[in-house]
Amino acid sequence: MTEPGTQRKGTLSFVRRNGRISDAQERAWRELAPTYVVDVPRDVAETSVHPDARIAPADEFGRTAPFVIEVGTGQGHAILHAATENPDTNFLGVEVYHGGLARTMLEAEKNGLTNIRLIEANAPEVMQTLLPEGSADEVRIFFPDPWHKKRHNKRRMISPGFGAVVGRVLRDGGLLRLATDWEDYALQMREVMDAEPEFERVFEGEWDERFAGRPMTAFEKKGLDKGRDIRDLTYRRVAR
């Protein structure tokens, strides 16, 4: 919530939906958050990042390892799967959905995962200032809010200028993986990223093949059941 008399800079690509959370989710925030959630100094809003705040991934994980960021973890299905399959990689999830973060913590504890950390914050701010430049090997953005009504398209995360935001946090040669089930957003993603000077295509043809590291979730299956095509795109950070 933005405090009276303050104004948040930039267009937000999300609406925060925090309903009632269960007793188990409350326990997650009370008992598990100190382990899994990175404490972020705030600016003017609950999900903002203070522009002077900085973190070092190796300090948060207690080790140096390949580092992958997932933006918009939702209920945690993809990041939990990835962390389980790749124990030698550090995974940072950035999400604003309170209940989804709690569920992710509960599942991480249940499966004994130590290579997940979570940040409850606006993702562009995390990538623009909080994390060190060139610190990530991959950034994954699976099924971001499509803002499918035309008047809301301006809220989409992947829009002109996004290459500079995500390109800052990726190392040279690092990968940006995108996926959506909204055709017009897929076309916008491709048009935007093809034009961003920080990136080049990894794939040939119109679309990339489905990323094998992404589990088939109920959300993705729902899109398929409705006759939507799932579009994957992968881009590489060019040398600075």
CYANA upper distance limits for C-alpha pairs under 8 A (distance plus 0.5 A):
  1 MET  CA     45 ALA  CA      5.74
  1 MET  CA     46 GLU  CA      5.95
  1 MET  CA     47 THR  CA      8.47
  2 THR  CA      6 THR  CA      7.09
  2 THR  CA      7 GLN  CA      7.55
  2 THR  CA      8 ARG  CA      7.76
  2 THR  CA     44 VAL  CA      6.29
  2 THR  CA     45 ALA  CA      4.96
  2 THR  CA     46 GLU  CA      7.53
  3 GLU  CA     44 VAL  CA      6.90
  3 GLU  CA     45 ALA  CA      7.20
  6 THR  CA     44 VAL  CA      6.97
  7 GLN  CA     44 VAL  CA      7.73
  8 ARG  CA     44 VAL  CA      6.98
  8 ARG  CA     45 ALA  CA      7.76
 11 THR  CA    155 ARG  CA      6.71
 12 LEU  CA    122 ASN  CA      8.34
 12 LEU  CA    155 ARG  CA      6.76
 12 LEU  CA    157 MET  CA      8.48
 13 SER  CA    145 ASP  CA      7.79
 13 SER  CA    155 ARG  CA      5.29
 13 SER  CA    156 ARG  CA      5.89
 13 SER  CA    157 MET  CA      5.85
 14 PHE  CA    145 ASP  CA      7.41
 14 PHE  CA    155 ARG  CA      8.16
 16 ARG  CA     96 VAL  CA      6.91
 16 ARG  CA     97 TYR  CA      6.94
 17 ARG  CA     97 TYR  CA      6.87
 18 ASN  CA     97 TYR  CA      6.83
 18 ASN  CA     98 HIS  CA      6.54
 18 ASN  CA     99 GLY  CA      7.40
 19 GLY  CA     99 GLY  CA      8.25
 21 ILE  CA     25 GLN  CA      6.38
 21 ILE  CA     26 GLU  CA      7.10
 21 ILE  CA     99 GLY  CA      6.50
 22 SER  CA     26 GLU  CA      6.71
 23 ASP  CA     27 ARG  CA      6.70
 24 ALA  CA     28 ALA  CA      6.76
 24 ALA  CA    106 LEU  CA      8.50
 25 GLN  CA     29 TRP  CA      6.95
 25 GLN  CA     99 GLY  CA      7.16
 25 GLN  CA    102 ALA  CA      5.57
 25 GLN  CA    103 ARG  CA      6.97
 25 GLN  CA    106 LEU  CA      8.09
 26 GLU  CA     30 ARG  CA      6.68
 26 GLU  CA    102 ALA  CA      8.06
 27 ARG  CA     31 GLU  CA      6.19
 27 ARG  CA     32 LEU  CA      7.89
 28 ALA  CA     32 LEU  CA      5.36
 28 ALA  CA     33 ALA  CA      6.84
 28 ALA  CA    102 ALA  CA      6.01
 28 ALA  CA    103 ARG  CA      8.25
 28 ALA  CA    105 MET  CA      6.82
 28 ALA  CA    106 LEU  CA      6.65
 29 TRP  CA     33 ALA  CA      5.44
 29 TRP  CA    102 ALA  CA      6.79
 30 ARG  CA     34 PRO  CA      8.48
 32 LEU  CA     36 TYR  CA      6.78
 32 LEU  CA     37 VAL  CA      8.45
 32 LEU  CA    105 MET  CA      7.08
 32 LEU  CA    106 LEU  CA      8.26
 32 LEU  CA    109 GLU  CA      8.42
 33 ALA  CA     37 VAL  CA      5.35
 33 ALA  CA    105 MET  CA      7.93
 34 PRO  CA     38 VAL  CA      8.21
 35 THR  CA    117 ARG  CA      8.43
 36 TYR  CA    105 MET  CA      7.21
 36 TYR  CA    116 ILE  CA      7.20
 36 TYR  CA    117 ARG  CA      5.28
 36 TYR  CA    118 LEU  CA      6.36
 37 VAL  CA    117 ARG  CA      6.28
 37 VAL  CA    118 LEU  CA      5.17
 37 VAL  CA    119 ILE  CA      6.23
 37 VAL  CA    120 GLU  CA      8.13
 38 VAL  CA     60 GLU  CA      7.92
 38 VAL  CA    117 ARG  CA      7.21
 38 VAL  CA    118 LEU  CA      6.52
 38 VAL  CA    119 ILE  CA      5.93
 39 ASP  CA    119 ILE  CA      7.96
 40 VAL  CA     49 VAL  CA      6.99
 40 VAL  CA     50 HIS  CA      8.31
 40 VAL  CA     53 ALA  CA      7.84
 40 VAL  CA    119 ILE  CA      7.99
 41 PRO  CA     49 VAL  CA      6.51
 41 PRO  CA     50 HIS  CA      6.01
 41 PRO  CA     53 ALA  CA      6.77
 42 ARG  CA     46 GLU  CA      7.20
 42 ARG  CA     47 THR  CA      7.65
 42 ARG  CA     48 SER  CA      5.81
 42 ARG  CA     49 VAL  CA      5.16
 42 ARG  CA     50 HIS  CA      5.21
 43 ASP  CA     48 SER  CA      5.91
 43 ASP  CA     49 VAL  CA      5.92
 43 ASP  CA     50 HIS  CA      4.77
 43 ASP  CA     51 PRO  CA      7.74
 44 VAL  CA     48 SER  CA      6.94
 46 GLU  CA    121 ALA  CA      8.22
 47 THR  CA     96 VAL  CA      7.35
 47 THR  CA    120 GLU  CA      6.81
 47 THR  CA    121 ALA  CA      4.70
 47 THR  CA    122 ASN  CA      6.06
 48 SER  CA    121 ALA  CA      6.26
 48 SER  CA    122 ASN  CA      6.38
 48 SER  CA    125 GLU  CA      7.59
 49 VAL  CA     53 ALA  CA      7.50
 49 VAL  CA    121 ALA  CA      7.31
 49 VAL  CA    122 ASN  CA      7.94
 49 VAL  CA    125 GLU  CA      6.55
 49 VAL  CA    126 VAL  CA      7.32
 49 VAL  CA    130 LEU  CA      7.79
 51 PRO  CA    129 THR  CA      6.74
 51 PRO  CA    130 LEU  CA      7.92
 52 ASP  CA    129 THR  CA      8.13
 52 ASP  CA    130 LEU  CA      8.37
 53 ALA  CA    129 THR  CA      7.87
 53 ALA  CA    130 LEU  CA      6.20
 54 ARG  CA    129 THR  CA      7.52
 54 ARG  CA    130 LEU  CA      5.04
 54 ARG  CA    131 LEU  CA      6.66
 54 ARG  CA    132 PRO  CA      8.04
 55 ILE  CA     59 ASP  CA      8.27
 55 ILE  CA     60 GLU  CA      8.16
 55 ILE  CA    130 LEU  CA      6.53
 55 ILE  CA    131 LEU  CA      6.30
 55 ILE  CA    132 PRO  CA      7.88
 56 ALA  CA     60 GLU  CA      7.05
 56 ALA  CA    131 LEU  CA      7.26
 56 ALA  CA    132 PRO  CA      7.37
 57 PRO  CA     61 PHE  CA      6.77
 57 PRO  CA     64 THR  CA      8.36
 57 PRO  CA     67 PHE  CA      8.41
 57 PRO  CA    131 LEU  CA      8.10
 57 PRO  CA    135 SER  CA      8.44
 58 ALA  CA     62 GLY  CA      6.05
 58 ALA  CA     63 ARG  CA      5.51
 58 ALA  CA     64 THR  CA      5.50
 58 ALA  CA     65 ALA  CA      8.08
 59 ASP  CA     63 ARG  CA      7.36
 60 GLU  CA    117 ARG  CA      8.16
 61 PHE  CA     90 ASN  CA      7.62
 61 PHE  CA    115 ASN  CA      7.32
 61 PHE  CA    116 ILE  CA      8.43
 61 PHE  CA    117 ARG  CA      7.94
 65 ALA  CA     88 ASP  CA      7.14
 65 ALA  CA     89 THR  CA      6.13
 65 ALA  CA     90 ASN  CA      6.62
 66 PRO  CA     88 ASP  CA      7.89
 66 PRO  CA     89 THR  CA      5.41
 66 PRO  CA     90 ASN  CA      6.51
 66 PRO  CA    136 ALA  CA      8.10
 66 PRO  CA    137 ASP  CA      6.85
 67 PHE  CA     89 THR  CA      6.51
 67 PHE  CA     90 ASN  CA      5.35
 67 PHE  CA     91 PHE  CA      6.51
 67 PHE  CA     92 LEU  CA      8.15
 67 PHE  CA    135 SER  CA      7.82
 67 PHE  CA    136 ALA  CA      5.63
 67 PHE  CA    137 ASP  CA      5.93
 67 PHE  CA    138 GLU  CA      7.43
 68 VAL  CA     89 THR  CA      7.84
 68 VAL  CA     90 ASN  CA      6.75
 68 VAL  CA     91 PHE  CA      5.43
 68 VAL  CA     92 LEU  CA      6.77
 68 VAL  CA    136 ALA  CA      6.33
 68 VAL  CA    137 ASP  CA      6.25
 68 VAL  CA    138 GLU  CA      5.29
 68 VAL  CA    139 VAL  CA      6.39
 68 VAL  CA    140 ARG  CA      8.10
 69 ILE  CA     91 PHE  CA      6.36
 69 ILE  CA     92 LEU  CA      5.27
 69 ILE  CA     93 GLY  CA      6.42
 69 ILE  CA     94 VAL  CA      7.95
 69 ILE  CA    136 ALA  CA      7.45
 69 ILE  CA    138 GLU  CA      6.75
 69 ILE  CA    139 VAL  CA      5.25
 69 ILE  CA    140 ARG  CA      6.67
 70 GLU  CA     79 ILE  CA      7.47
 70 GLU  CA     91 PHE  CA      7.86
 70 GLU  CA     92 LEU  CA      6.71
 70 GLU  CA     93 GLY  CA      5.37
 70 GLU  CA     94 VAL  CA      6.76
 70 GLU  CA    139 VAL  CA      6.31
 70 GLU  CA    140 ARG  CA      5.15
 70 GLU  CA    141 ILE  CA      6.49
 71 VAL  CA     93 GLY  CA      6.56
 71 VAL  CA     94 VAL  CA      5.44
 71 VAL  CA     95 GLU  CA      7.05
 71 VAL  CA    123 ALA  CA      6.95
 71 VAL  CA    139 VAL  CA      7.85
 71 VAL  CA    140 ARG  CA      6.66
 71 VAL  CA    141 ILE  CA      5.63
 71 VAL  CA    142 PHE  CA      8.05
 72 GLY  CA     93 GLY  CA      7.65
 72 GLY  CA     94 VAL  CA      6.26
 72 GLY  CA     95 GLU  CA      5.35
 72 GLY  CA     96 VAL  CA      8.14
 72 GLY  CA    141 ILE  CA      7.18
 72 GLY  CA    142 PHE  CA      7.80
 72 GLY  CA    144 PRO  CA      7.22
 73 THR  CA     77 HIS  CA      7.99
 73 THR  CA     78 ALA  CA      7.62
 73 THR  CA     79 ILE  CA      7.25
 73 THR  CA     93 GLY  CA      6.40
 73 THR  CA     94 VAL  CA      6.98
 73 THR  CA     95 GLU  CA      6.23
 73 THR  CA    100 GLY  CA      8.19
 73 THR  CA    101 LEU  CA      8.40
 74 GLY  CA     95 GLU  CA      7.29
 74 GLY  CA     97 TYR  CA      7.30
 74 GLY  CA    100 GLY  CA      5.86
 74 GLY  CA    101 LEU  CA      7.85
 75 GLN  CA     99 GLY  CA      8.34
 75 GLN  CA    100 GLY  CA      4.85
 75 GLN  CA    101 LEU  CA      7.31
 75 GLN  CA    103 ARG  CA      6.73
 75 GLN  CA    104 THR  CA      6.68
 76 GLY  CA     80 LEU  CA      6.33
 76 GLY  CA    100 GLY  CA      7.23
 76 GLY  CA    101 LEU  CA      7.74
 76 GLY  CA    103 ARG  CA      7.65
 76 GLY  CA    104 THR  CA      5.43
 77 HIS  CA     81 HIS  CA      6.65
 77 HIS  CA    104 THR  CA      8.31
 77 HIS  CA    215 PRO  CA      7.91
 77 HIS  CA    217 THR  CA      7.55
 78 ALA  CA     82 ALA  CA      6.61
 78 ALA  CA    214 ARG  CA      6.41
 78 ALA  CA    215 PRO  CA      6.50
 79 ILE  CA     83 ALA  CA      6.48
 79 ILE  CA     91 PHE  CA      7.64
 79 ILE  CA     93 GLY  CA      7.59
 79 ILE  CA    116 ILE  CA      8.49
 80 LEU  CA     84 THR  CA      6.61
 80 LEU  CA    104 THR  CA      7.77
 80 LEU  CA    107 GLU  CA      8.08
 80 LEU  CA    108 ALA  CA      7.30
 80 LEU  CA    116 ILE  CA      8.43
 81 HIS  CA     85 GLU  CA      6.69
 81 HIS  CA    214 ARG  CA      8.33
 81 HIS  CA    215 PRO  CA      7.42
 82 ALA  CA     86 ASN  CA      6.39
 82 ALA  CA    213 GLY  CA      7.27
 82 ALA  CA    214 ARG  CA      8.11
 83 ALA  CA     87 PRO  CA      6.25
 83 ALA  CA     89 THR  CA      7.64
 83 ALA  CA     90 ASN  CA      8.00
 83 ALA  CA     91 PHE  CA      7.05
 83 ALA  CA    113 LEU  CA      7.66
 83 ALA  CA    115 ASN  CA      6.84
 83 ALA  CA    116 ILE  CA      7.21
 84 THR  CA    113 LEU  CA      7.50
 87 PRO  CA    115 ASN  CA      7.05
 88 ASP  CA    115 ASN  CA      8.26
 89 THR  CA    115 ASN  CA      7.29
 90 ASN  CA    115 ASN  CA      5.47
 90 ASN  CA    116 ILE  CA      6.78
 91 PHE  CA    115 ASN  CA      6.57
 91 PHE  CA    116 ILE  CA      5.44
 91 PHE  CA    117 ARG  CA      6.90
 92 LEU  CA    116 ILE  CA      6.39
 92 LEU  CA    117 ARG  CA      5.40
 92 LEU  CA    118 LEU  CA      6.04
 92 LEU  CA    119 ILE  CA      7.92
 93 GLY  CA    116 ILE  CA      7.97
 93 GLY  CA    117 ARG  CA      6.85
 93 GLY  CA    118 LEU  CA      5.18
 93 GLY  CA    119 ILE  CA      6.72
 94 VAL  CA    118 LEU  CA      6.40
 94 VAL  CA    119 ILE  CA      5.38
 94 VAL  CA    120 GLU  CA      6.52
 94 VAL  CA    121 ALA  CA      6.93
 94 VAL  CA    122 ASN  CA      8.06
 94 VAL  CA    123 ALA  CA      6.55
 95 GLU  CA    101 LEU  CA      7.51
 95 GLU  CA    118 LEU  CA      8.07
 95 GLU  CA    119 ILE  CA      6.93
 95 GLU  CA    120 GLU  CA      5.72
 95 GLU  CA    121 ALA  CA      6.68
 95 GLU  CA    122 ASN  CA      7.85
 95 GLU  CA    123 ALA  CA      7.90
 96 VAL  CA    101 LEU  CA      8.35
 96 VAL  CA    120 GLU  CA      5.56
 96 VAL  CA    121 ALA  CA      6.18
 96 VAL  CA    122 ASN  CA      7.43
 97 TYR  CA    101 LEU  CA      6.81
 97 TYR  CA    120 GLU  CA      8.21
 98 HIS  CA    102 ALA  CA      6.89
 98 HIS  CA    120 GLU  CA      8.19
 99 GLY  CA    103 ARG  CA      6.77
100 GLY  CA    104 THR  CA      6.71
101 LEU  CA    105 MET  CA      6.77
101 LEU  CA    118 LEU  CA      7.96
101 LEU  CA    120 GLU  CA      8.34
102 ALA  CA    106 LEU  CA      6.78
103 ARG  CA    107 GLU  CA      6.73
104 THR  CA    108 ALA  CA      6.53
105 MET  CA    109 GLU  CA      6.64
106 LEU  CA    110 LYS  CA      6.63
107 GLU  CA    111 ASN  CA      6.64
108 ALA  CA    112 GLY  CA      6.48
108 ALA  CA    113 LEU  CA      5.54
108 ALA  CA    114 THR  CA      8.14
108 ALA  CA    116 ILE  CA      8.05
109 GLU  CA    113 LEU  CA      6.73
121 ALA  CA    125 GLU  CA      8.22
121 ALA  CA    126 VAL  CA      7.63
122 ASN  CA    126 VAL  CA      7.15
123 ALA  CA    127 MET  CA      6.86
124 PRO  CA    128 GLN  CA      6.38
124 PRO  CA    165 VAL  CA      7.04
124 PRO  CA    166 VAL  CA      8.10
125 GLU  CA    129 THR  CA      6.53
125 GLU  CA    130 LEU  CA      7.40
126 VAL  CA    130 LEU  CA      5.31
126 VAL  CA    131 LEU  CA      6.72
127 MET  CA    131 LEU  CA      6.36
127 MET  CA    165 VAL  CA      6.90
127 MET  CA    166 VAL  CA      6.75
127 MET  CA    168 ARG  CA      7.60
127 MET  CA    169 VAL  CA      6.15
128 GLN  CA    165 VAL  CA      6.19
128 GLN  CA    166 VAL  CA      8.06
128 GLN  CA    168 ARG  CA      7.29
128 GLN  CA    169 VAL  CA      7.72
131 LEU  CA    135 SER  CA      7.64
131 LEU  CA    169 VAL  CA      7.27
132 PRO  CA    169 VAL  CA      7.01
133 GLU  CA    168 ARG  CA      5.93
133 GLU  CA    169 VAL  CA      5.16
133 GLU  CA    170 LEU  CA      7.51
133 GLU  CA    171 ARG  CA      8.04
134 GLY  CA    167 GLY  CA      8.47
134 GLY  CA    168 ARG  CA      6.66
134 GLY  CA    169 VAL  CA      5.12
134 GLY  CA    170 LEU  CA      5.01
134 GLY  CA    171 ARG  CA      4.35
134 GLY  CA    172 ASP  CA      7.54
135 SER  CA    169 VAL  CA      6.21
135 SER  CA    170 LEU  CA      6.46
135 SER  CA    171 ARG  CA      6.40
136 ALA  CA    169 VAL  CA      6.38
136 ALA  CA    170 LEU  CA      5.21
136 ALA  CA    171 ARG  CA      6.36
136 ALA  CA    174 GLY  CA      7.56
137 ASP  CA    170 LEU  CA      6.52
137 ASP  CA    171 ARG  CA      6.55
137 ASP  CA    173 GLY  CA      8.42
137 ASP  CA    174 GLY  CA      5.24
137 ASP  CA    175 LEU  CA      7.02
138 GLU  CA    170 LEU  CA      7.18
138 GLU  CA    174 GLY  CA      5.95
138 GLU  CA    175 LEU  CA      5.19
138 GLU  CA    176 LEU  CA      6.29
138 GLU  CA    177 ARG  CA      8.01
139 VAL  CA    166 VAL  CA      8.18
139 VAL  CA    170 LEU  CA      7.89
139 VAL  CA    175 LEU  CA      6.89
139 VAL  CA    176 LEU  CA      5.41
139 VAL  CA    177 ARG  CA      6.80
140 ARG  CA    176 LEU  CA      6.44
140 ARG  CA    177 ARG  CA      5.25
140 ARG  CA    178 LEU  CA      6.65
141 ILE  CA    176 LEU  CA      8.35
141 ILE  CA    177 ARG  CA      6.71
141 ILE  CA    178 LEU  CA      5.52
141 ILE  CA    179 ALA  CA      7.15
142 PHE  CA    177 ARG  CA      8.20
142 PHE  CA    178 LEU  CA      6.10
142 PHE  CA    179 ALA  CA      5.24
142 PHE  CA    180 THR  CA      6.92
143 PHE  CA    178 LEU  CA      8.19
143 PHE  CA    179 ALA  CA      6.02
143 PHE  CA    180 THR  CA      5.00
143 PHE  CA    181 ASP  CA      7.37
144 PRO  CA    157 MET  CA      8.03
144 PRO  CA    180 THR  CA      7.47
145 ASP  CA    156 ARG  CA      7.52
146 PRO  CA    153 ASN  CA      8.09
146 PRO  CA    156 ARG  CA      6.89
146 PRO  CA    182 TRP  CA      7.27
146 PRO  CA    185 TYR  CA      6.85
147 TRP  CA    152 HIS  CA      5.98
147 TRP  CA    153 ASN  CA      5.99
147 TRP  CA    155 ARG  CA      7.24
147 TRP  CA    156 ARG  CA      6.80
148 HIS  CA    152 HIS  CA      7.41
148 HIS  CA    153 ASN  CA      7.00
148 HIS  CA    182 TRP  CA      8.41
148 HIS  CA    185 TYR  CA      8.48
149 LYS  CA    153 ASN  CA      7.02
152 HIS  CA    156 ARG  CA      8.25
154 LYS  CA    159 SER  CA      8.26
157 MET  CA    162 PHE  CA      7.86
158 ILE  CA    162 PHE  CA      6.31
158 ILE  CA    188 GLN  CA      8.29
158 ILE  CA    189 MET  CA      6.40
158 ILE  CA    192 VAL  CA      7.69
159 SER  CA    188 GLN  CA      8.03
159 SER  CA    189 MET  CA      7.67
159 SER  CA    192 VAL  CA      6.55
160 PRO  CA    192 VAL  CA      6.15
160 PRO  CA    196 GLU  CA      8.12
161 GLY  CA    165 VAL  CA      7.53
161 GLY  CA    196 GLU  CA      7.76
162 PHE  CA    166 VAL  CA      6.76
162 PHE  CA    196 GLU  CA      8.42
163 GLY  CA    167 GLY  CA      5.86
163 GLY  CA    193 MET  CA      7.18
163 GLY  CA    196 GLU  CA      5.92
163 GLY  CA    197 PRO  CA      7.93
163 GLY  CA    198 GLU  CA      6.49
163 GLY  CA    199 PHE  CA      7.54
164 ALA  CA    168 ARG  CA      6.47
164 ALA  CA    196 GLU  CA      8.21
164 ALA  CA    198 GLU  CA      7.16
165 VAL  CA    169 VAL  CA      7.93
166 VAL  CA    170 LEU  CA      7.06
167 GLY  CA    171 ARG  CA      8.36
167 GLY  CA    198 GLU  CA      6.54
167 GLY  CA    199 PHE  CA      8.09
167 GLY  CA    237 ARG  CA      6.91
170 LEU  CA    174 GLY  CA      5.98
170 LEU  CA    175 LEU  CA      7.95
170 LEU  CA    237 ARG  CA      7.25
171 ARG  CA    237 ARG  CA      7.46
172 ASP  CA    236 ARG  CA      8.50
172 ASP  CA    237 ARG  CA      5.80
172 ASP  CA    238 VAL  CA      6.18
172 ASP  CA    239 ALA  CA      5.39
172 ASP  CA    240 ARG  CA      7.23
173 GLY  CA    236 ARG  CA      6.04
173 GLY  CA    237 ARG  CA      5.36
173 GLY  CA    238 VAL  CA      6.42
173 GLY  CA    239 ALA  CA      7.30
174 GLY  CA    236 ARG  CA      6.15
174 GLY  CA    237 ARG  CA      5.76
175 LEU  CA    234 THR  CA      7.30
175 LEU  CA    235 TYR  CA      6.17
175 LEU  CA    236 ARG  CA      5.17
175 LEU  CA    237 ARG  CA      6.75
176 LEU  CA    234 THR  CA      6.15
176 LEU  CA    235 TYR  CA      5.64
176 LEU  CA    236 ARG  CA      6.83
176 LEU  CA    237 ARG  CA      8.15
177 ARG  CA    232 ASP  CA      7.91
177 ARG  CA    233 LEU  CA      6.50
177 ARG  CA    234 THR  CA      5.14
177 ARG  CA    235 TYR  CA      7.17
178 LEU  CA    232 ASP  CA      6.17
178 LEU  CA    233 LEU  CA      5.58
178 LEU  CA    234 THR  CA      6.76
179 ALA  CA    186 ALA  CA      8.15
179 ALA  CA    230 ILE  CA      7.41
179 ALA  CA    231 ARG  CA      5.98
179 ALA  CA    232 ASP  CA      4.96
179 ALA  CA    233 LEU  CA      6.85
180 THR  CA    185 TYR  CA      7.71
180 THR  CA    186 ALA  CA      6.66
180 THR  CA    230 ILE  CA      6.31
180 THR  CA    231 ARG  CA      5.98
180 THR  CA    232 ASP  CA      7.39
181 ASP  CA    186 ALA  CA      8.03
181 ASP  CA    220 GLU  CA      8.16
181 ASP  CA    223 GLY  CA      6.80
181 ASP  CA    228 ARG  CA      6.34
181 ASP  CA    229 ASP  CA      6.22
181 ASP  CA    230 ILE  CA      5.01
181 ASP  CA    231 ARG  CA      6.66
182 TRP  CA    186 ALA  CA      6.67
182 TRP  CA    228 ARG  CA      7.57
182 TRP  CA    229 ASP  CA      8.09
182 TRP  CA    230 ILE  CA      8.13
183 GLU  CA    187 LEU  CA      6.74
183 GLU  CA    228 ARG  CA      8.25
183 GLU  CA    229 ASP  CA      7.72
183 GLU  CA    231 ARG  CA      8.03
184 ASP  CA    188 GLN  CA      6.71
185 TYR  CA    189 MET  CA      6.50
186 ALA  CA    190 ARG  CA      6.72
186 ALA  CA    231 ARG  CA      6.83
187 LEU  CA    191 GLU  CA      6.62
188 GLN  CA    192 VAL  CA      6.45
189 MET  CA    193 MET  CA      6.51
190 ARG  CA    194 ASP  CA      6.32
190 ARG  CA    233 LEU  CA      7.78
191 GLU  CA    195 ALA  CA      6.94
192 VAL  CA    196 GLU  CA      6.91
193 MET  CA    199 PHE  CA      7.33
193 MET  CA    200 GLU  CA      8.36
193 MET  CA    235 TYR  CA      8.23
194 ASP  CA    199 PHE  CA      7.81
194 ASP  CA    200 GLU  CA      7.27
194 ASP  CA    201 ARG  CA      7.63
198 GLU  CA    237 ARG  CA      6.31
198 GLU  CA    238 VAL  CA      6.12
198 GLU  CA    240 ARG  CA      8.41
199 PHE  CA    235 TYR  CA      6.48
199 PHE  CA    236 ARG  CA      5.91
199 PHE  CA    237 ARG  CA      5.22
199 PHE  CA    238 VAL  CA      5.91
200 GLU  CA    235 TYR  CA      5.95
200 GLU  CA    236 ARG  CA      5.84
200 GLU  CA    237 ARG  CA      7.23
200 GLU  CA    238 VAL  CA      7.13
201 ARG  CA    234 THR  CA      6.91
201 ARG  CA    235 TYR  CA      5.14
201 ARG  CA    236 ARG  CA      6.80
202 VAL  CA    234 THR  CA      6.15
202 VAL  CA    235 TYR  CA      5.74
202 VAL  CA    236 ARG  CA      6.71
203 PHE  CA    207 TRP  CA      7.42
203 PHE  CA    208 ASP  CA      5.74
203 PHE  CA    233 LEU  CA      7.93
203 PHE  CA    234 THR  CA      7.05
203 PHE  CA    235 TYR  CA      8.27
204 GLU  CA    208 ASP  CA      7.49
207 TRP  CA    231 ARG  CA      7.03
207 TRP  CA    232 ASP  CA      6.62
207 TRP  CA    233 LEU  CA      6.53
208 ASP  CA    231 ARG  CA      7.93
208 ASP  CA    232 ASP  CA      5.69
208 ASP  CA    233 LEU  CA      5.66
208 ASP  CA    234 THR  CA      7.11
209 GLU  CA    232 ASP  CA      6.84
209 GLU  CA    233 LEU  CA      8.48
210 ARG  CA    230 ILE  CA      8.46
210 ARG  CA    231 ARG  CA      7.99
210 ARG  CA    232 ASP  CA      6.23
211 PHE  CA    232 ASP  CA      7.57
216 MET  CA    220 GLU  CA      6.78
216 MET  CA    221 LYS  CA      7.32
217 THR  CA    221 LYS  CA      6.70
218 ALA  CA    222 LYS  CA      6.49
219 PHE  CA    223 GLY  CA      7.08
220 GLU  CA    224 LEU  CA      6.94
220 GLU  CA    230 ILE  CA      8.32
221 LYS  CA    225 ASP  CA      6.55
222 LYS  CA    226 LYS  CA      6.81
223 GLY  CA    227 GLY  CA      7.09
223 GLY  CA    228 ARG  CA      5.90
223 GLY  CA    229 ASP  CA      8.12
223 GLY  CA    230 ILE  CA      8.24
224 LEU  CA    228 ARG  CA      5.63
224 LEU  CA    229 ASP  CA      6.97
224 LEU  CA    230 ILE  CA      7.81
